[in-house]
Amino acid sequence: MNNNPNRRLLEKVITISFLLRGKELSKWIKFVDVKDYVFDIHRKIARAVLGLARKDICVDLSTVINFDPSLSAGELAGMIAEITDKFSMGDLSAENIPKRIKQLKEINLIESAKKGEDISTISQKIDELSRQGLDKLLTPEEVVQRACEIIEEKNTKQEVMVKYPFKLLNGATRGIHKGQMIVVAGRPSVGKSVFLQNMALTNLLEGKSVLFATAEMSIDSMILRFMSQLSGQNLFYKTEGIKPEHIKDFWKDKKLFMHQFTSTHELEEKLLDHKIDIIYIDYLQILTPKSGKFTGLNDKTSLIVGDLVDIKNKFDIPVVCASQFNRNAVDQPSMADLYQSGKIEQAADVIISLYRDKDDKDIKNMRKIRIDLLKNRNGMTFWNGSVKTYFLWFDGNSFSFCEDEKHYAEEIFK
């Protein structure tokens, strides 16, 4: 059984779209292949869809159940409710179905390459897809190249593109990789912006090209925060000892881009002009989506997340976003507490939670901030509990976080 949660969700979205958009099946029924689905219930739905289409019977919940009585009406209704809660009806439109089928077929081709299937056989499958009218996914040459890369990655330690500034997170995630979407969530004033700035500065010191974009702060405020972290003193109140030549010397050869913006369209335009290794966005919910049209806050957030996913995939770079928790979030927030959470939870590769506990005591000007790794698509997570507490220290004077490594589980650092 394939345990890839991303694949499971993709199969579920496609098959539920079949049930919701059955009247429009004629446009893309030729792309449906039962063998594309590895989960039994999704395979059964796909088989029923094909059987009904061959008989010119409209596809919906009742006709699919009549075709295959082993399918449970309650289970299918539950799946429909789950998907329509996570996605807007626009996301589930007929126009999006071919794109998702294409993504599933691409996953199948890559998994075939990983399993060592003959490259010529994979090439024949790609050519067949092209003849059927579905956009070509990978050329035969690209499949050969990707297959070689996969083997190389398995035989050598995969290079981490950029790092977190904390040993705790690097140990659990093995760093930040190309094309990831990372969400840093917390309530107001918990330090989300500073956390992003800490990450950006760490990457700058390693020679990476960083874009720090904000829809909340001014450019001057961002610069002062970065310089406060570097100098160890709050430059909003005191600048003694900081000279222009020192600043110029430090920032020499550093590739930091700053952008004050409001829409994802503006952000994408800036990326066309510069080579960027990683983007930091502060913060997600106050952006405007590319289309500029939405029916409510949930729809707006879904469109923003969709735009950011397109950006990270188009430019093959990580995108790190700050995000708010709901006001009624519990003391120890979960993914369900993310503000307009459905699309964020589904799209993010990594979700980091920062929060305060009412029983935690501060030390002088250092505030104790608890940290959870709520989601890690490619590895382990951790969760604050009675046995182990994960936390960082937040220094409001220098706008920086630091960690006390002795408190963390040994296995995370292996």
FENJO-V208931 format. One record per residue. N is the residue number from 1. PSI is psi in whole degrees, -180 to 180 (none if undefined). Layout:
n:N psi:PSI
n:N psi:PSI
This chain:
n:1 psi:134
n:2 psi:124
n:3 psi:15
n:4 psi:111
n:5 psi:-31
n:6 psi:-42
n:7 psi:-42
n:8 psi:-46
n:9 psi:-41
n:10 psi:-46
n:11 psi:-42
n:12 psi:-44
n:13 psi:-42
n:14 psi:-49
n:15 psi:-34
n:16 psi:-35
n:17 psi:-35
n:18 psi:-45
n:19 psi:-34
n:20 psi:-26
n:21 psi:34
n:22 psi:-31
n:23 psi:-18
n:24 psi:17
n:25 psi:-28
n:26 psi:-26
n:27 psi:-29
n:28 psi:16
n:29 psi:-29
n:30 psi:-16
n:31 psi:-11
n:32 psi:126
n:33 psi:119
n:34 psi:-34
n:35 psi:-12
n:36 psi:-18
n:37 psi:128
n:38 psi:-20
n:39 psi:133
n:40 psi:-47
n:41 psi:-36
n:42 psi:-37
n:43 psi:-39
n:44 psi:-42
n:45 psi:-45
n:46 psi:-40
n:47 psi:-41
n:48 psi:-41
n:49 psi:-46
n:50 psi:-44
n:51 psi:-42
n:52 psi:-39
n:53 psi:-38
n:54 psi:-25
n:55 psi:8
n:56 psi:37
n:57 psi:132
n:58 psi:135
n:59 psi:123
n:60 psi:-175
n:61 psi:-46
n:62 psi:-41
n:63 psi:-34
n:64 psi:-41
n:65 psi:-38
n:66 psi:-35
n:67 psi:-40
n:68 psi:92
n:69 psi:-15
n:70 psi:-15
n:71 psi:133
n:72 psi:128
n:73 psi:-41
n:74 psi:-42
n:75 psi:-42
n:76 psi:-40
n:77 psi:-37
n:78 psi:-40
n:79 psi:-42
n:80 psi:-44
n:81 psi:-41
n:82 psi:-46
n:83 psi:-42
n:84 psi:-21
n:85 psi:-34
n:86 psi:-28
n:87 psi:147
n:88 psi:163
n:89 psi:-27
n:90 psi:-39
n:91 psi:-29
n:92 psi:18
n:93 psi:161
n:94 psi:-31
n:95 psi:-25
n:96 psi:-14
n:97 psi:-48
n:98 psi:-37
n:99 psi:-40
n:100 psi:-37
n:101 psi:-40
n:102 psi:-44
n:103 psi:-41
n:104 psi:-42
n:105 psi:-35
n:106 psi:-42
n:107 psi:-44
n:108 psi:-41
n:109 psi:-43
n:110 psi:-40
n:111 psi:-34
n:112 psi:-41
n:113 psi:-40
n:114 psi:-35
n:115 psi:-3
n:116 psi:17
n:117 psi:146
n:118 psi:131
n:119 psi:-37
n:120 psi:-36
n:121 psi:-43
n:122 psi:-41
n:123 psi:-40
n:124 psi:-38
n:125 psi:-41
n:126 psi:-45
n:127 psi:-37
n:128 psi:-41
n:129 psi:-41
n:130 psi:-41
n:131 psi:-30
n:132 psi:-13
n:133 psi:-2
n:134 psi:139
n:135 psi:136
n:136 psi:134
n:137 psi:-55
n:138 psi:139
n:139 psi:161
n:140 psi:-39
n:141 psi:-39
n:142 psi:-35
n:143 psi:-44
n:144 psi:-46
n:145 psi:-45
n:146 psi:-38
n:147 psi:-41
n:148 psi:-40
n:149 psi:-40
n:150 psi:-46
n:151 psi:-40
n:152 psi:-43
n:153 psi:-37
n:154 psi:-30
n:155 psi:-16
n:156 psi:158
n:157 psi:126
n:158 psi:132
n:159 psi:133
n:160 psi:128
n:161 psi:-53
n:162 psi:167
n:163 psi:159
n:164 psi:157
n:165 psi:7
n:166 psi:132
n:167 psi:-35
n:168 psi:-50
n:169 psi:-38
n:170 psi:-37
n:171 psi:-37
n:172 psi:-35
n:173 psi:-13
n:174 psi:31
n:175 psi:-172
n:176 psi:134
n:177 psi:161
n:178 psi:141
n:179 psi:8
n:180 psi:150
n:181 psi:120
n:182 psi:129
n:183 psi:126
n:184 psi:110
n:185 psi:147
n:186 psi:168
n:187 psi:167
n:188 psi:143
n:189 psi:14
n:190 psi:-14
n:191 psi:23
n:192 psi:-46
n:193 psi:-42
n:194 psi:-40
n:195 psi:-45
n:196 psi:-40
n:197 psi:-39
n:198 psi:-45
n:199 psi:-44
n:200 psi:-42
n:201 psi:-39
n:202 psi:-44
n:203 psi:-35
n:204 psi:-43
n:205 psi:-19
n:206 psi:10
n:207 psi:14
n:208 psi:156
n:209 psi:117
n:210 psi:135
n:211 psi:119
n:212 psi:113
n:213 psi:138
n:214 psi:142
n:215 psi:9
n:216 psi:-45
n:217 psi:163
n:218 psi:162
n:219 psi:-42
n:220 psi:-42
n:221 psi:-41
n:222 psi:-45
n:223 psi:-44
n:224 psi:-37
n:225 psi:-45
n:226 psi:-46
n:227 psi:-31
n:228 psi:-41
n:229 psi:-40
n:230 psi:-40
n:231 psi:-19
n:232 psi:12
n:233 psi:154
n:234 psi:103
n:235 psi:-5
n:236 psi:-23
n:237 psi:-26
n:238 psi:128
n:239 psi:15
n:240 psi:136
n:241 psi:-8
n:242 psi:113
n:243 psi:149
n:244 psi:-38
n:245 psi:-32
n:246 psi:-41
n:247 psi:-46
n:248 psi:-39
n:249 psi:-43
n:250 psi:-45
n:251 psi:-2
n:252 psi:128
n:253 psi:2
n:254 psi:136
n:255 psi:72
n:256 psi:120
n:257 psi:138
n:258 psi:142
n:259 psi:120
n:260 psi:119
n:261 psi:172
n:262 psi:-24
n:263 psi:155
n:264 psi:-26
n:265 psi:-43
n:266 psi:-43
n:267 psi:-46
n:268 psi:-37
n:269 psi:-39
n:270 psi:-34
n:271 psi:-23
n:272 psi:-22
n:273 psi:-13
n:274 psi:152
n:275 psi:112
n:276 psi:138
n:277 psi:-30
n:278 psi:145
n:279 psi:138
n:280 psi:131
n:281 psi:125
n:282 psi:105
n:283 psi:174
n:284 psi:-48
n:285 psi:-17
n:286 psi:9
n:287 psi:167
n:288 psi:130
n:289 psi:163
n:290 psi:-42
n:291 psi:-29
n:292 psi:0
n:293 psi:126
n:294 psi:157
n:295 psi:-11
n:296 psi:179
n:297 psi:-40
n:298 psi:-43
n:299 psi:-40
n:300 psi:-48
n:301 psi:-41
n:302 psi:-42
n:303 psi:-40
n:304 psi:-48
n:305 psi:-43
n:306 psi:-41
n:307 psi:-43
n:308 psi:-36
n:309 psi:-43
n:310 psi:-40
n:311 psi:-47
n:312 psi:-34
n:313 psi:-40
n:314 psi:-43
n:315 psi:-4
n:316 psi:50
n:317 psi:156
n:318 psi:146
n:319 psi:122
n:320 psi:122
n:321 psi:139
n:322 psi:146
n:323 psi:151
n:324 psi:150
n:325 psi:156
n:326 psi:152
n:327 psi:-31
n:328 psi:18
n:329 psi:146
n:330 psi:172
n:331 psi:-39
n:332 psi:94
n:333 psi:154
n:334 psi:179
n:335 psi:-31
n:336 psi:-17
n:337 psi:-3
n:338 psi:139
n:339 psi:121
n:340 psi:66
n:341 psi:-28
n:342 psi:-54
n:343 psi:-38
n:344 psi:-47
n:345 psi:-38
n:346 psi:-38
n:347 psi:-30
n:348 psi:141
n:349 psi:-34
n:350 psi:134
n:351 psi:121
n:352 psi:132
n:353 psi:131
n:354 psi:131
n:355 psi:161
n:356 psi:145
n:357 psi:136
n:358 psi:-23
n:359 psi:-8
n:360 psi:140
n:361 psi:139
n:362 psi:157
n:363 psi:108
n:364 psi:-119
n:365 psi:13
n:366 psi:123
n:367 psi:136
n:368 psi:120
n:369 psi:120
n:370 psi:148
n:371 psi:131
n:372 psi:145
n:373 psi:93
n:374 psi:-31
n:375 psi:137
n:376 psi:96
n:377 psi:-31
n:378 psi:16
n:379 psi:-153
n:380 psi:161
n:381 psi:173
n:382 psi:162
n:383 psi:127
n:384 psi:131
n:385 psi:-167
n:386 psi:-27
n:387 psi:-42
n:388 psi:137
n:389 psi:128
n:390 psi:130
n:391 psi:165
n:392 psi:161
n:393 psi:130
n:394 psi:119
n:395 psi:103
n:396 psi:-20
n:397 psi:-42
n:398 psi:7
n:399 psi:60
n:400 psi:155
n:401 psi:151
n:402 psi:164
n:403 psi:155
n:404 psi:92
n:405 psi:-26
n:406 psi:-16
n:407 psi:-6
n:408 psi:150
n:409 psi:136
n:410 psi:-36
n:411 psi:-22
n:412 psi:-27
n:413 psi:4
n:414 psi:none
